[in-house]
Amino acid sequence: MALSLLQLSIISAILGHLSYVTYFIRGEKVTQSLRIFVAFVASPVVVTVVLSYAFGYPVFRAASTAATVWAGFVFGLFLNLSIYRIWFHPLKSYPGPFLSKITMWHHVLSTISKTDNYQRLHKLHEEYGDYVRVGPNLLSIADPDIVEIAHGSKTRFRKSEWYDMSHPLTSLQQMRDHQMHDKRRRGWWEKAFVMKSIRGYEPTVLKYADLLIQRLKDHAGQVVDSTEWINFFAFDVMGQLSFGKSFENLQNGESHWFVRLIHENGIPLGTFGTVPYMLYLGFNLPAAINPMSRLLEYSEKCVDSRITSGNNAAFPDVMSHILEAGPFFEDQTTEKLLLTGDSRLLIIAGSDTTATTISFAIYYLATSPSLLEQLRKELDQHYISENDPFSIEGLQYLPLLNAVINEVLRLHPPVPGGVYRDAPPEGISINEHFIPPRAVTIAPNFTIQRSPKAFVRPNEFIPERWTTQPELILDKSAWYPFSLGRYGCVGKQLALMELRTVLTKVALELDVKLAPGETGKRLLEESKDIFTMTALSLEVVFTPRKRYDSRSMERKSSPQVQNA
């Protein structure tokens, strides 16, 4: 006797329930998401064909039966999923938006229009406190104590499956296995970032810093988008240090198509970062419809060209050290994927983060003339002028310069929304909050570095907290713009070299002010979170520096405090 549609629906719903408790609730699914997606899409078609050809069903009846079975299965799956996540999930006691208990898509849809994940997280913490459930198995923690616990050298937390989003393409950053990561970092990457190697990059950084200043002088007195020009500088430097050739953004006065493509492809990363299976599906689309394919093809070509060209003694680069260490994997295909991923990592991590920090620093210099003058005074005291060569390495000892950089990094961290970590298999307690086993956590840098538990007047730009007013720092461990521990930014010293060099040259050679009508609102409030922060435009007028008798200048004891 044939089953009715109602009976089929009930049986299908039971199967959906069983699929959740036996499969979907267990283990990681990102690298299986393509197969799951194909199964979901293809199953009603397959059932329709089988019923039609094997059992002689009319096409319409076969299709309606298949649709009933599929709908019943999905209903049972998602009903069971919802009940479990609302009332039985280990994170059920943590506060957060109700719909976020059921699906991560609530968070995605709330950020999709503005790509402002970090702003959304910040508002949630203001509403719900330091521990917020922002997804079914995702806990955002803004307690400053999480920094050392989740990211310190002794952490038992591990990288989440978010890092599998582009599998099989990988990079140093995406290596989840501790031993493999440490081997790659020590044997290949750290050789490129020891101080001896970094000194070799000074000519490249100086070359493009000088070109940046010259191009800004070429537009003296005109309104320019400072963010755009600083991006030109950062990507030119990293193109030279990664591929052995510049993108020539500064020379041409416009972005290379590859740079534009990087920013365009970053939007999905910011939008769907909390649903990594969507990113995995995107990375594994056929090349003809894959938005990442051109980016990866160009990266691969540049790596091949870099290998063929050999080393340039005049301008040593990061990739030369990585290549000299030899292959990491024996399999050539796997090794090529790793080099392509590492080159992409070098470009993005070394460019966007540096450019964004300089862009925000320019805003504070433009809105605080007294800060700019104090910075110049510090440079004068250390006999640093635009007319004489100066040691980039020596800039690390200038208190105010480094305080400005530290404060910009505090208020506007390069990775504002934080990174994804799995809690230890046994779970862990943090200040009377139990984090259940394998719960995914994020520690949003933007919110933690503005926590009143860690900083006095946390939303104000006060460089003196790093120099003459240390009492304004309550918990220095909450400052971690470069992360820390085994996954701390390996290129930190190169980034600081670029920051110090550009800000020093701007202070020495240019006067800077906001363009008429510019308030900085776009930069401060609307910059995009595409995992890294992408600064929006800041219209500025640069002019060659005017010299004044210092005795006639009104000096203030501290830089003007700006609300950030």
C-alpha positions in Angstrom: 0.0 0.0 0.0 1.4 3.4 -1.0 2.2 5.9 1.7 0.2 9.1 1.8 2.0 12.5 1.5 1.3 13.1 5.2 2.9 9.8 6.1 5.9 10.6 3.9 6.2 14.0 5.5 6.3 12.5 9.0 8.8 9.8 8.1 11.0 12.4 6.4 10.8 14.7 9.4 11.9 11.8 11.6 14.8 11.2 9.2 15.7 14.9 9.4 15.7 14.7 13.2 18.0 11.6 13.1 20.4 13.3 10.7 20.9 16.1 13.1 21.5 14.0 16.2 23.7 11.5 14.4 25.6 13.7 12.0 25.1 17.5 11.8 25.5 18.1 15.6 28.9 16.2 15.6 32.2 17.5 14.5 33.3 20.1 12.0 31.5 20.5 8.7 33.2 23.4 6.8 35.3 21.1 4.5 32.2 18.9 3.9 30.0 21.8 3.1 30.3 21.5 -0.7 29.1 17.8 -0.5 26.3 18.8 1.9 25.2 21.6 -0.4 25.2 19.3 -3.5 23.2 16.7 -1.6 20.6 19.2 -0.4 20.1 20.6 -3.9 20.4 17.3 -5.8 18.3 15.0 -3.6 14.8 16.2 -4.7 15.9 16.0 -8.3 17.3 12.4 -7.8 14.1 11.3 -6.0 12.0 12.8 -8.8 13.9 10.9 -11.5 13.9 7.6 -9.6 10.2 7.8 -8.9 9.4 8.7 -12.5 11.6 6.2 -14.3 11.9 3.3 -11.8 8.4 3.3 -10.4 6.4 4.9 -13.3 5.2 7.9 -11.4 3.9 10.7 -13.6 6.4 13.6 -13.6 4.2 16.0 -11.6 3.4 13.3 -9.0 7.0 12.3 -8.7 8.1 16.0 -8.3 5.4 16.7 -5.7 6.4 13.5 -3.7 10.1 14.4 -3.9 9.3 18.0 -2.7 7.2 16.6 0.2 10.0 14.2 1.3 12.6 17.0 1.0 10.5 19.5 2.9 9.7 17.0 5.6 13.4 16.2 6.0 14.4 19.9 6.2 11.5 20.6 8.6 12.6 17.8 11.0 16.2 18.8 10.7 15.7 22.5 11.5 13.0 21.9 14.1 15.3 19.7 16.0 18.2 22.1 15.5 16.2 25.0 16.8 14.9 23.2 19.9 18.4 22.0 20.8 20.1 25.4 20.3 17.5 27.3 22.3 17.0 25.0 25.3 19.8 22.4 25.4 22.9 23.9 23.9 25.9 24.4 26.3 25.8 28.1 25.6 22.1 28.4 26.3 22.7 30.5 29.5 24.7 33.2 27.8 22.8 36.4 26.8 22.4 37.6 23.2 19.8 38.3 20.5 17.2 35.5 20.5 17.6 34.7 16.8 21.3 34.3 17.2 20.7 31.3 19.4 19.1 29.6 16.4 21.2 30.7 13.4 24.4 32.6 12.6 22.5 34.2 9.7 20.9 36.7 12.1 24.3 38.2 12.7 25.3 38.0 9.0 22.1 39.9 7.9 22.7 42.6 10.6 26.1 43.4 9.2 25.7 42.7 5.4 24.7 46.2 4.4 27.6 48.1 6.0 30.2 45.3 6.4 30.6 46.5 10.0 31.0 43.3 12.0 33.2 44.9 14.6 30.7 47.7 15.2 27.8 45.2 15.5 29.8 43.2 18.1 30.7 46.4 20.0 27.0 47.4 20.2 26.1 43.9 21.4 28.6 44.1 24.2 27.3 47.5 25.2 23.8 45.9 25.5 24.6 42.5 26.9 27.9 42.7 28.7 31.3 41.1 28.3 30.0 37.7 27.3 27.6 37.6 24.4 26.2 34.6 22.4 26.3 35.9 18.9 25.7 32.6 17.2 24.5 29.1 18.0 28.0 28.0 19.0 29.8 31.4 18.9 30.6 33.3 22.0 32.0 36.9 21.8 34.1 37.7 24.9 35.1 41.3 25.6 36.6 40.6 29.0 40.3 41.7 28.8 41.3 38.6 30.7 40.5 36.5 27.6 43.5 37.9 25.7 46.2 36.0 27.5 43.9 32.9 28.1 42.9 32.5 24.5 46.0 33.9 22.7 48.9 33.7 25.1 51.9 31.4 24.7 50.3 28.8 27.1 46.8 28.8 25.7 44.9 25.6 25.3 42.6 27.2 22.7 43.0 26.2 19.1 42.2 27.7 15.8 38.6 27.1 14.7 37.4 25.6 11.4 37.1 29.1 10.0 40.7 28.7 8.9 39.7 25.8 6.6 37.7 28.2 4.4 40.0 28.0 1.4 41.1 24.4 1.7 43.1 22.9 0.0 44.7 26.4 -0.5 46.5 27.2 2.8 49.0 29.6 4.3 51.0 30.1 7.5 48.0 31.9 9.0 45.6 29.1 8.2 47.7 26.2 9.6 45.7 24.8 12.5 48.1 22.1 13.6 50.4 23.6 16.2 53.4 21.6 15.2 53.0 22.2 11.5 52.5 25.9 12.1 55.5 26.2 14.4 57.7 24.3 12.0 56.7 26.6 9.1 57.1 29.8 11.1 60.5 29.0 12.6 62.0 27.3 9.6 60.7 29.6 6.8 59.0 32.8 8.0 61.0 34.0 11.0 64.2 34.0 8.9 62.5 36.7 6.8 61.6 38.9 9.8 64.7 38.8 12.1 66.2 42.2 12.5 69.1 41.5 10.1 66.5 40.7 7.3 64.3 43.7 8.2 67.3 46.0 7.9 67.6 44.7 4.3 64.1 46.0 3.6 64.9 49.6 4.6 65.9 50.7 1.1 62.5 49.5 -0.2 60.5 51.2 2.5 62.5 54.4 2.1 62.1 54.4 -1.6 58.4 54.2 -1.6 58.0 56.5 1.4 60.0 59.2 -0.5 57.8 58.6 -3.6 54.7 58.9 -1.5 55.8 62.3 -0.1 56.8 63.5 -3.5 53.4 62.5 -5.0 51.6 64.3 -2.2 53.7 67.4 -2.8 52.7 67.1 -6.5 49.2 67.6 -5.3 50.1 70.3 -2.8 47.1 72.6 -1.9 44.7 70.2 -3.5 42.1 68.0 -1.9 43.3 64.4 -2.0 42.0 61.2 -0.5 44.9 60.4 1.9 43.6 56.9 2.5 43.9 56.1 -1.2 47.5 57.4 -1.5 48.6 55.6 1.6 47.1 52.4 0.2 49.2 53.0 -2.9 52.3 53.2 -0.7 51.5 50.1 1.4 50.7 47.8 -1.6 53.7 49.0 -3.6 56.0 48.1 -0.7 54.5 44.7 -0.2 54.4 44.0 -3.9 58.1 44.6 -4.0 58.7 42.5 -0.8 56.4 39.7 -1.9 56.8 39.3 -5.6 60.0 41.3 -6.2 58.1 44.0 -8.2 56.0 46.9 -7.3 52.3 47.4 -8.3 53.4 50.9 -9.4 50.3 52.4 -7.7 52.2 55.6 -6.6 53.8 56.0 -10.0 50.5 55.7 -11.9 48.4 57.5 -9.4 45.8 54.7 -9.4 45.3 51.2 -8.0 46.6 48.2 -9.9 43.7 45.9 -10.9 45.0 43.2 -8.6 44.8 45.6 -5.6 41.3 46.5 -6.5 40.4 42.9 -6.8 41.8 42.2 -3.3 39.5 44.8 -1.8 36.5 43.6 -3.8 37.1 40.0 -2.7 37.5 41.1 0.9 33.8 42.1 1.1 32.5 38.5 1.3 35.2 37.7 3.9 33.8 40.5 6.1 30.2 39.6 5.4 30.3 35.8 5.7 33.2 35.4 8.1 30.9 34.0 10.8 29.5 31.4 8.4 32.8 29.9 7.0 31.0 27.2 5.1 29.8 30.0 2.7 33.4 31.1 2.2 34.4 27.5 1.5 31.7 27.2 -1.1 32.8 30.4 -2.7 36.5 29.4 -2.8 35.5 26.1 -4.5 33.2 27.4 -7.2 34.2 26.6 -10.8 36.8 29.0 -12.1 34.4 30.5 -14.6 32.1 31.8 -11.8 34.6 32.0 -9.0 35.4 35.7 -8.0 38.6 34.5 -6.3 40.0 32.7 -9.4 41.7 35.8 -11.0 43.2 36.7 -7.7 44.7 33.3 -7.1 45.8 32.9 -10.7 47.7 36.2 -10.6 49.3 35.2 -7.2 50.4 31.9 -8.7 51.9 33.6 -11.7 53.7 36.1 -9.5 55.1 33.3 -7.4 56.3 31.4 -10.5 57.9 34.6 -11.8 59.5 35.3 -8.5 61.0 31.8 -8.4 62.4 32.2 -11.9 63.9 35.6 -11.4 66.0 34.7 -8.4 67.1 37.1 -5.7 67.8 40.8 -6.1 70.8 41.8 -4.0 69.9 45.5 -4.2 66.3 45.0 -2.9 66.1 41.8 -0.8 62.5 40.7 -0.2 60.5 38.4 2.2 59.9 35.8 -0.4 63.6 35.3 -1.0 64.0 34.0 2.5 61.0 31.7 2.3 62.2 30.3 -1.0 65.8 29.8 0.2 64.5 27.6 3.0 63.3 25.0 0.4 60.0 23.3 0.0 57.8 22.6 3.0 55.8 19.9 1.4 57.2 17.1 -0.8 54.1 17.1 -3.0 54.6 19.9 -5.6 50.9 20.7 -6.0 50.5 21.1 -2.2 53.7 23.2 -2.1 52.5 25.4 -4.9 49.2 26.0 -3.0 51.1 26.9 0.1 53.3 29.4 -1.7 50.3 30.9 -3.4 48.5 31.2 -0.1 51.6 32.7 1.7 52.0 35.3 -1.1 48.4 36.3 -0.7 48.9 36.5 3.1 52.0 38.7 2.7 50.2 41.1 0.4 47.0 41.5 2.4 48.3 41.3 5.9 51.2 43.5 5.1 49.3 46.2 3.2 45.8 46.7 4.4 46.8 46.7 8.1 49.6 49.2 7.6 47.7 51.5 5.3 44.7 51.6 7.7 46.9 52.5 10.7 48.7 55.3 8.8 45.3 56.6 7.6 43.9 57.0 11.1 47.2 58.5 12.3 46.9 61.1 9.5 43.5 62.0 10.8 44.8 62.7 14.3 47.7 64.7 13.0 45.3 66.8 10.8 42.9 67.5 13.7 45.6 68.2 16.3 48.2 70.8 15.1 49.8 70.8 18.6 50.4 67.0 18.3 52.1 67.5 14.9 54.3 70.3 16.4 55.3 68.2 19.4 56.2 65.3 17.1 58.4 67.7 15.0 60.0 68.9 18.2 60.8 65.3 19.2 62.4 64.7 15.8 64.4 68.0 16.1 65.7 66.9 19.5 67.0 63.7 18.0 68.6 65.6 15.0 66.2 64.0 12.5 65.5 66.2 9.5 64.4 65.9 5.9 67.7 67.1 4.7 69.8 64.3 6.2 69.6 60.5 6.0 68.2 59.1 9.2 68.2 55.6 10.7 64.8 53.9 10.5 65.9 51.6 13.2 66.5 54.6 15.5 62.9 55.7 15.2 61.8 52.9 17.6 63.3 54.9 20.5 61.2 58.1 19.9 58.6 58.1 22.8 55.9 60.3 21.2 56.1 58.8 17.7 55.6 55.4 19.1 52.9 56.6 21.6 50.9 58.0 18.7 51.3 54.6 16.8 50.3 52.6 19.9 47.2 54.8 20.6 46.1 54.6 16.9 46.5 50.8 17.1 44.5 50.7 20.3 41.5 52.7 19.0 41.6 51.2 15.5 43.1 47.7 15.6 44.0 46.1 12.2 41.8 43.1 12.9 38.9 44.8 14.7 36.5 41.9 15.1 38.9 39.4 16.5 39.8 35.9 15.4 38.1 32.6 15.9 39.3 30.1 18.5 37.9 26.8 19.8 37.7 26.4 23.6 39.7 23.4 25.0 38.2 19.9 24.8 37.6 20.0 28.6 36.2 23.5 28.6 37.6 26.4 30.6 36.4 28.9 33.3 37.1 32.6 32.9 36.1 34.8 35.9 33.3 32.5 36.9 32.1 32.0 33.3 32.4 28.5 32.0 33.2 28.2 28.3 32.0 24.7 27.2 34.2 22.3 25.3 34.8 23.3 21.7 32.6 26.4 21.8 33.9 28.8 19.2 35.0 32.1 20.7 36.1 35.5 19.4 37.8 38.3 21.4 36.9 41.5 19.5 40.0 43.7 19.6 38.1 46.9 18.9 35.9 46.4 22.0 38.5 45.0 24.3 41.0 47.8 23.6 38.3 50.3 24.5 37.3 48.5 27.7 37.0 50.7 30.8 38.5 47.7 32.7 41.7 48.2 30.8 41.9 51.9 29.9 40.8 55.1 31.5 38.8 57.3 29.2 38.9 54.4 26.7 37.3 56.1 23.7 39.6 59.1 23.7 42.8 59.5 21.7 45.5 60.2 24.4 49.0 59.3 23.3 50.4 60.3 26.7 48.9 57.2 28.3 52.0 55.5 26.7 54.5 58.0 28.0 53.8 60.5 30.8 50.4 59.3 32.0 50.8 55.5 32.5 48.0 55.6 35.1 45.6 55.8 32.1 46.4 52.2 31.4 44.8 49.8 33.8 45.6 46.5 32.0 48.3 46.7 29.4 47.7 43.0 28.4 44.5 44.2 26.8 46.5 45.9 24.1 47.2 43.3 21.4 46.8 44.8 17.9 49.4 42.3 16.6 48.0 39.4 18.6 50.4 37.4 20.7 51.7 33.9 21.4 52.6 31.4 18.7 50.1 33.1 16.3 51.3 36.7 16.9 52.0 38.7 13.8 55.4 37.6 12.4 55.7 40.8 10.4 55.1 43.2 13.3 58.6 44.8 13.1 58.3 45.4 9.4 54.8 47.0 9.9 56.2 49.3 12.6 59.1 50.2 10.4 56.7 51.4 7.7 54.5 53.2 10.2 57.4 55.1 11.8 59.0 55.9 8.5 55.9 57.4 6.8 54.7 59.3 9.9 58.2 60.7 10.4 58.5 61.9 6.7 55.0 63.4 6.8 55.8 65.3 10.0 59.2 66.5 8.6 58.0 67.6 5.1 54.3 68.3 5.1 51.6 70.4 6.8 48.3 68.5 6.9 44.8 69.6 7.5 41.3 68.3 6.8 39.7 69.4 3.6 36.8 71.9 3.9 33.7 70.0 5.0 35.7 66.9 6.0 34.9 65.6 9.5 36.5 62.2 9.4 33.0 60.6 9.9 33.5 58.1 7.1 36.9 57.1 8.3 36.0 56.8 12.0 32.5 55.3 11.8 32.1 53.7 8.4 35.4 51.9 7.7 34.8 48.3 6.6 35.6 45.1 8.5 36.7 42.6 5.9 38.5 40.6 8.6 41.2 43.3 8.5 40.0 46.9 8.8 39.7 48.7 5.5 39.8 52.5 6.0 37.4 54.6 4.0 38.3 57.9 2.4 39.7 60.9 4.3 39.9 64.1 2.3 43.0 66.1 3.3 45.0 69.0 2.0 48.8 68.5 2.2 51.2 71.4 1.7 55.0 71.7 2.0 55.9 72.3 5.6 56.1 75.9 6.6 58.9 76.9 9.0 58.1 79.0 12.1 60.1 80.4 14.9 59.4 77.9 17.7 59.3 80.8 20.2 56.3 82.3 18.4 54.4 79.0 18.4 51.8 78.4 21.0 52.9 75.2 22.7 50.5 73.0 24.6 51.6 70.6 27.2 49.7 67.7 25.6 48.1 66.9 22.3 44.6 67.9 21.8 42.3 65.1 23.0 40.0 63.8 20.3 37.0 61.6 20.7 37.5 58.6 18.6 
